[in-house]
């Protein structure tokens, strides 16, 4: 009697799809084969494989922050303006007249009277003599009002306030001019006009004035 080869038996552990079942019955989902899984594709909003980090953006050269320099004294908030110096040659006797002419030119050029201070190194200006005859209080009241040209002398200059233009009539001794000119220069906001001997003035304020 011929031998019939045995039909291979299908075990439950065997992998792969099973034989098609009878109609009307859904085949079970095939089980995955053990082993390394393929990398899942990255989803939107989900980090994928690590990307190289871009270099940090550098600010433009023009906008680069300033590097701290060597330590030193802090710069002043506003640089003081050095007043210009104008010299009008005149003798001691003619210095007062030269100062009056300088004041007239300033007013004609548009300067307000309250911007001008006139200082004498010797005798008082006639205007100051007249006003002082009414007393010091009345005299300084006009100074504080600041609406007219004010005339003073070396003895009272320390009380005078700063004005844009200071005119100095060097009609006194050289020693007096040496002490008055630096003070007058400090009170001049924009312009210092000195009427007197050029050599004497240059010796006080420096050559080239």
Secondary structure, 3 states (H helix, E strand, C coil): CCCCCCCCCCCCCCCCCCCCCCCCCCCCCCCCCCCCCCCCCCCCCCCCCCCCCCCCCCCCCCCCCCCCCCCCCCCCCCCCCCCEEEEEECCCCCHHHHHHHHHHHHHHCCCCHHHEEEEECCCCCHHHHHHHCCCHHHHHHHHHHCCCCEEEEHHHHHHCCCEEEEEEECCCCHHHHHHHHHHHHHHEEEEEEEEECHHHHHHHHCCCC
